[in-house]
Amino acid sequence: MPSLELQPVDRMDSLDRDLFQEKYLRPRRPVVLTNLAAEWPAMERWTPAFWKETYGDLEVPVFNASFAEPGANYMGRVDTMRFGEFVERVLTEDTDLRMFLYNMPSKIPALKEDVTLPTLADGFSKRFMFMFFGCKGSVTPIHYDIDMSHVFHTTFHGKKRITLFAPDESRRLNRHPFTVRSYLDPDKPDFEAFPRLEDAHGWEAVLEPGETLFMPSAYWHYVYYEEGGWAISLRCSNERLVERMKGWWNLLAMSPVDRVMNKLSPKGWFAWKEKRALKRALALPRQA
Ligand SMILES: O=C(O)CCC(=O)C(=O)O
């Protein structure tokens, strides 16, 4: 039975800016930075008690595994709940419940003080700092980030396993046109439905609390929560104009088309995307 070919992501304790740019940013290679966030106030402050006592009454949107299914709830929340209750469930339950893309600077601006923007690269966003929470066993389905930013993903609580693929593997993952998604399950790869997957080369990293994963722009990522926990993704603007423009295109044209078509014909549109993704994968020659 073939399995995915995954190599471990490099792990570095410290990296200066020049080395980071030379070895990782410019060649678009992921890396785990084990100490980047060591001095952030968030490391000590963002405990379960802190969330519950300070923000426990906040209403937050929650999502489950149906997130990417076509239909009325395509990419929508399943519920809202009190943040204190949600954090308790993250700590105690094995379910598919998650909260994600929670833009902390606009929702809870005071928390910005607890994070220090890295100096490894220019162009970090102070407006968009997304928080991610997940119960044990929950999954963030494989996708890449639509705005084409580079992402620095730091965990505070809980261990997670992340599978990555470079952007040039998109067709081998049967990327659905008009989206940044694939319907591959990296934990149960179906090599018949994904006929060129055997030729894809990916990466794997296990992130412990306090560690940061650098995901270069447009890198595919799938996250499995080995333990319930929370994390933040800082975004760093792409230094290449063409890729920044691709990000705007994705947000302003591609994604709206996908949403409208999903509304008009959820099943038909999904089936068309599946067929097209398969055709594009099959058109790739097999590698020796
Ligand atoms: O950790 C997660 O659940 C997902 C992270 C993610 O998708 C991101 O940072 O872009």
The ligand as a Gaussian input file, in Angstrom:
#p B3LYP/6-31G(d) Opt

LIG

0 1
 O       -3.882000      25.416000      12.939000
 C       -4.894000      25.380000      12.258000
 O       -5.923000      24.858000      12.640000
 C       -4.896000      25.958000      10.865000
 C       -3.826000      26.967000      10.580000
 C       -3.982000      27.624000       9.255000
 O       -4.732000      27.165000       8.402000
 C       -3.232000      28.830000       8.960000
 O       -2.496000      29.312000       9.809000
 O       -3.365000      29.344000       7.826000

